[in-house]
Amino acid sequence: MLPRFMLEKKLSNEEAEAKARFKEVTITSEDYWQGERCSWLEVPTVRGMDRVEVVKVFHIRGLKARGYEKIGKSIILRYLHNFDIYILRSYPFPDEKRVEGIKEYAAPIRIVHISNIFHPNIEPGPEAGSQYYGRVCWNIFYKRAWEPTFKLSSLMISYKNLIEMPNPEDPITRVGICLEAASWFRKHGITRYASRPARRLPRVVRG
């Protein structure tokens, strides 16, 4: 685990780099330090509410990715997406000795989708209605998929790829609209609707 001053400097540098790379995206951050301690928060995940030790939350607004949303009975293109990235105390290293929360999720981040989306692996966020929590099914939350070299800009690229390349064979089963999206993508295909990922990055496999 990094000392606080090193972690704060690292996150500040990553935020500056991401802002320089994604000039069209609004990136803000919120610190969760309470004196020398960070805050314990409950974050919605596909495995339930996860109690995690949070040092910072990045609010990403307007990431451009070719996705879809459902408005009424219509499925339409959506290009701008909002989500939050929660940075945990062990960042950038996985927490292999978790004593609270969902122990299988050892990665030092959590992601919550905020805007509307029609996707088998991403639940619509609260902007789509109070019945939605923005839970994300992504293998990056597991130790086996996390790499300490990941940083804010690479996470944003990876999440863009997740939006554009859904996996309809492994939907969020407890969310009706995600099951509907899985059926829709199986019927209509994926590659005709999505651009190819720029390079190898972590992507969805299981929740």
Secondary structure as a PSIPRED ss2 file (coil, helix, strand):
# PSIPRED VFORMAT (PSIPRED V4.0)

   1 M C   1.000  0.000  0.000
   2 L C   1.000  0.000  0.000
   3 P C   1.000  0.000  0.000
   4 R H   0.000  1.000  0.000
   5 F H   0.000  1.000  0.000
   6 M H   0.000  1.000  0.000
   7 L H   0.000  1.000  0.000
   8 E H   0.000  1.000  0.000
   9 K H   0.000  1.000  0.000
  10 K H   0.000  1.000  0.000
  11 L H   0.000  1.000  0.000
  12 S H   0.000  1.000  0.000
  13 N H   0.000  1.000  0.000
  14 E H   0.000  1.000  0.000
  15 E H   0.000  1.000  0.000
  16 A H   0.000  1.000  0.000
  17 E H   0.000  1.000  0.000
  18 A H   0.000  1.000  0.000
  19 K H   0.000  1.000  0.000
  20 A H   0.000  1.000  0.000
  21 R H   0.000  1.000  0.000
  22 F C   1.000  0.000  0.000
  23 K C   1.000  0.000  0.000
  24 E C   1.000  0.000  0.000
  25 V C   1.000  0.000  0.000
  26 T E   0.000  0.000  1.000
  27 I E   0.000  0.000  1.000
  28 T E   0.000  0.000  1.000
  29 S E   0.000  0.000  1.000
  30 E E   0.000  0.000  1.000
  31 D E   0.000  0.000  1.000
  32 Y C   1.000  0.000  0.000
  33 W E   0.000  0.000  1.000
  34 Q E   0.000  0.000  1.000
  35 G C   1.000  0.000  0.000
  36 E C   1.000  0.000  0.000
  37 R E   0.000  0.000  1.000
  38 C E   0.000  0.000  1.000
  39 S E   0.000  0.000  1.000
  40 W E   0.000  0.000  1.000
  41 L E   0.000  0.000  1.000
  42 E E   0.000  0.000  1.000
  43 V E   0.000  0.000  1.000
  44 P E   0.000  0.000  1.000
  45 T E   0.000  0.000  1.000
  46 V C   1.000  0.000  0.000
  47 R C   1.000  0.000  0.000
  48 G E   0.000  0.000  1.000
  49 M E   0.000  0.000  1.000
  50 D E   0.000  0.000  1.000
  51 R E   0.000  0.000  1.000
  52 V E   0.000  0.000  1.000
  53 E E   0.000  0.000  1.000
  54 V E   0.000  0.000  1.000
  55 V E   0.000  0.000  1.000
  56 K E   0.000  0.000  1.000
  57 V E   0.000  0.000  1.000
  58 F E   0.000  0.000  1.000
  59 H E   0.000  0.000  1.000
  60 I E   0.000  0.000  1.000
  61 R E   0.000  0.000  1.000
  62 G E   0.000  0.000  1.000
  63 L E   0.000  0.000  1.000
  64 K E   0.000  0.000  1.000
  65 A E   0.000  0.000  1.000
  66 R E   0.000  0.000  1.000
  67 G E   0.000  0.000  1.000
  68 Y E   0.000  0.000  1.000
  69 E E   0.000  0.000  1.000
  70 K E   0.000  0.000  1.000
  71 I E   0.000  0.000  1.000
  72 G C   1.000  0.000  0.000
  73 K C   1.000  0.000  0.000
  74 S E   0.000  0.000  1.000
  75 I E   0.000  0.000  1.000
  76 I E   0.000  0.000  1.000
  77 L E   0.000  0.000  1.000
  78 R E   0.000  0.000  1.000
  79 Y E   0.000  0.000  1.000
  80 L E   0.000  0.000  1.000
  81 H E   0.000  0.000  1.000
  82 N E   0.000  0.000  1.000
  83 F E   0.000  0.000  1.000
  84 D E   0.000  0.000  1.000
  85 I E   0.000  0.000  1.000
  86 Y E   0.000  0.000  1.000
  87 I E   0.000  0.000  1.000
  88 L E   0.000  0.000  1.000
  89 R C   1.000  0.000  0.000
  90 S C   1.000  0.000  0.000
  91 Y C   1.000  0.000  0.000
  92 P C   1.000  0.000  0.000
  93 F C   1.000  0.000  0.000
  94 P C   1.000  0.000  0.000
  95 D C   1.000  0.000  0.000
  96 E C   1.000  0.000  0.000
  97 K C   1.000  0.000  0.000
  98 R C   1.000  0.000  0.000
  99 V C   1.000  0.000  0.000
 100 E C   1.000  0.000  0.000
 101 G C   1.000  0.000  0.000
 102 I C   1.000  0.000  0.000
 103 K C   1.000  0.000  0.000
 104 E C   1.000  0.000  0.000
 105 Y C   1.000  0.000  0.000
 106 A C   1.000  0.000  0.000
 107 A C   1.000  0.000  0.000
 108 P C   1.000  0.000  0.000
 109 I E   0.000  0.000  1.000
 110 R E   0.000  0.000  1.000
 111 I E   0.000  0.000  1.000
 112 V E   0.000  0.000  1.000
 113 H E   0.000  0.000  1.000
 114 I C   1.000  0.000  0.000
 115 S C   1.000  0.000  0.000
 116 N C   1.000  0.000  0.000
 117 I C   1.000  0.000  0.000
 118 F C   1.000  0.000  0.000
 119 H C   1.000  0.000  0.000
 120 P C   1.000  0.000  0.000
 121 N C   1.000  0.000  0.000
 122 I E   0.000  0.000  1.000
 123 E C   1.000  0.000  0.000
 124 P C   1.000  0.000  0.000
 125 G C   1.000  0.000  0.000
 126 P H   0.000  1.000  0.000
 127 E H   0.000  1.000  0.000
 128 A H   0.000  1.000  0.000
 129 G C   1.000  0.000  0.000
 130 S C   1.000  0.000  0.000
 131 Q C   1.000  0.000  0.000
 132 Y C   1.000  0.000  0.000
 133 Y C   1.000  0.000  0.000
 134 G C   1.000  0.000  0.000
 135 R C   1.000  0.000  0.000
 136 V E   0.000  0.000  1.000
 137 C C   1.000  0.000  0.000
 138 W C   1.000  0.000  0.000
 139 N H   0.000  1.000  0.000
 140 I H   0.000  1.000  0.000
 141 F H   0.000  1.000  0.000
 142 Y C   1.000  0.000  0.000
 143 K C   1.000  0.000  0.000
 144 R C   1.000  0.000  0.000
 145 A C   1.000  0.000  0.000
 146 W C   1.000  0.000  0.000
 147 E C   1.000  0.000  0.000
 148 P C   1.000  0.000  0.000
 149 T C   1.000  0.000  0.000
 150 F C   1.000  0.000  0.000
 151 K C   1.000  0.000  0.000
 152 L H   0.000  1.000  0.000
 153 S H   0.000  1.000  0.000
 154 S H   0.000  1.000  0.000
 155 L H   0.000  1.000  0.000
 156 M H   0.000  1.000  0.000
 157 I H   0.000  1.000  0.000
 158 S H   0.000  1.000  0.000
 159 Y H   0.000  1.000  0.000
 160 K H   0.000  1.000  0.000
 161 N H   0.000  1.000  0.000
 162 L H   0.000  1.000  0.000
 163 I H   0.000  1.000  0.000
 164 E H   0.000  1.000  0.000
 165 M C   1.000  0.000  0.000
 166 P C   1.000  0.000  0.000
 167 N C   1.000  0.000  0.000
 168 P C   1.000  0.000  0.000
 169 E C   1.000  0.000  0.000
 170 D C   1.000  0.000  0.000
 171 P C   1.000  0.000  0.000
 172 I C   1.000  0.000  0.000
 173 T C   1.000  0.000  0.000
 174 R C   1.000  0.000  0.000
 175 V C   1.000  0.000  0.000
 176 G H   0.000  1.000  0.000
 177 I H   0.000  1.000  0.000
 178 C H   0.000  1.000  0.000
 179 L H   0.000  1.000  0.000
 180 E H   0.000  1.000  0.000
 181 A H   0.000  1.000  0.000
 182 A H   0.000  1.000  0.000
 183 S H   0.000  1.000  0.000
 184 W H   0.000  1.000  0.000
 185 F H   0.000  1.000  0.000
 186 R H   0.000  1.000  0.000
 187 K H   0.000  1.000  0.000
 188 H H   0.000  1.000  0.000
 189 G C   1.000  0.000  0.000
 190 I C   1.000  0.000  0.000
 191 T C   1.000  0.000  0.000
 192 R C   1.000  0.000  0.000
 193 Y C   1.000  0.000  0.000
 194 A C   1.000  0.000  0.000
 195 S C   1.000  0.000  0.000
 196 R C   1.000  0.000  0.000
 197 P C   1.000  0.000  0.000
 198 A C   1.000  0.000  0.000
 199 R C   1.000  0.000  0.000
 200 R C   1.000  0.000  0.000
 201 L C   1.000  0.000  0.000
 202 P C   1.000  0.000  0.000
 203 R C   1.000  0.000  0.000
 204 V C   1.000  0.000  0.000
 205 V C   1.000  0.000  0.000
 206 R C   1.000  0.000  0.000
 207 G C   1.000  0.000  0.000
